[in-house]
Amino acid sequence: MAIDDQIRAAEQLARQLEPPAAQRELWWQQVGGHAEAFLQSLSEVPAFRSPQGAPRSFALELEEQGSDLAPLLQRLAAEVDAPGINPASGGHMGYIPGGGIYPSALADYLADITNRFAGVHFASPGAAAMEQSLGRWLAELAGLPAGSGGDLTSGGSLANLGAVVTAREASQLGARQVPDCCIYLTAQVHHCVNRALHVAGLGEARLRIIPMDQCYRMEGAALEKQLQADAAAGLKPFMLVASAGTTDTGAIDPLPALAELAERYGLWFHVDAAYGGFFRLCEDGSQLLAGMERADSVVMDPHKGLFLPYGSGALLVRDLGQLAAAHRYDAAYMQDALPADRPLDPADLSTELSRPFRGLRLWLPLRLFGLAPFRAALEEKRLLARYFYEQLSQLPGWELGPRPELSVVTYRYVPAQGDADAFNQRLMQAIHADGRVFVTSTQLDGRFTLRLALLHFRTHKAQVDLLLECLKTFVEELENE
Ligand SMILES: *Cc1c(COP(=O)(O)O)cnc(C)c1O
């Protein structure tokens, strides 16, 4: 076949990748209908269906010929949407719930249709500037001064990794010094921080696990003692990782006292506020999370506290230049986009080059709804946590963790007789088997402990009342067994 004919044949098939307008319209309606059916069923479907028995493999059925959309959506509903945790459900009160607000889905759709590249101003000055402004806004929300800014990441884990790398570079920590450098944290720090330290080549650093008070907050006095000992031993105190809302218990480390010590000992002060950071939008938020404004770096997760769908974290750095210094590289083939004297681009602040246009899914809902509903939803979660705590404390047999400052409550039932750990484990299983609400458990001081984590925008008083009802019913059943 002549090359012209070959091209024509290939083109004819390849053009199927660009469906005509009528086809797009049909798919749009089918997907919209599917999404609407999903949303409207949320109040009836469980928050959790045990994945036990669900197949571990997914038959891809990839073939040369395409398929209709309808059967594919049916498979999605049956095999993906149904089993496991329903993260769109207001009954999801386990781990730290994500969100999934509607306008973010529309924004993702638009970002994907336009396939906007926000990494460099040359490619899309509008998108790049939007992401930089959002970085500034988030940094301001964290309390950081002029000159700060941030990077929109895929989540808190990558944001924490970026912070560790930035701290390492800013402190000019070479590989040979790693074994002598000390990193200060508590046993309640999120495990992604440990992973980040490992990935960033700091696996051989000395981890100083600082004791906590009864509310699982780092003890400033214990930290100071350790810092003195390390300095006296000629070691290099390097980084302090505080949590502003630990995942397990919602505890806020004493940030002002820690900031003070970080300053005195020349530590990089990192605050992991992936869960708790957006509570700064609440009326007393900047008081509640005071001290964060003194951080060198802060992590916040919009896919937690701003109720976005998964895939949105943020790393905020006091001196944006330090974030860039740790990440910026140029390449010859990028010379049109990246002239030598250019200002910073989003791609200079991250290990990623190509990536989704994450700014739009953040900006669109903030503008469409305004800030007030976000503030109210966060306030509501804190009030509900207090409500749950107070309700449970009035019932016999319940042992409660610290009074919640944010929206995590830890609790366990102490049965009249028998092993409390085993009892709470069975209680957890009963709640999971029921599935109308979903909560999770943890180990605290060696005890099997239940947790309530309120952060879903669809969680309201009805869901918390349903959980209370489940707890009462199942405890009674288990006590009578
Ligand atoms: C959720 C969480 C993380 C990890 O964030 P991902 O977005 O899941 O990667 C880190 N730290 C804290 C405190 C968290 O709650």
The ligand as an ORCA input file, in Angstrom:
! r2SCAN-3c Opt
* xyz 0 1
  C      -4.292     12.560     55.751
  C      -3.078     12.995     56.414
  C      -1.846     12.915     55.769
  C      -1.667     12.242     54.436
  O      -2.308     12.931     53.437
  P      -2.802     12.241     52.089
  O      -3.564     13.324     51.435
  O      -3.641     11.063     52.497
  O      -1.612     11.820     51.328
  C      -0.752     13.457     56.410
  N      -0.856     14.000     57.625
  C      -2.022     14.071     58.280
  C      -2.070     14.708     59.627
  C      -3.181     13.561     57.695
  O      -4.341     13.620     58.354
*
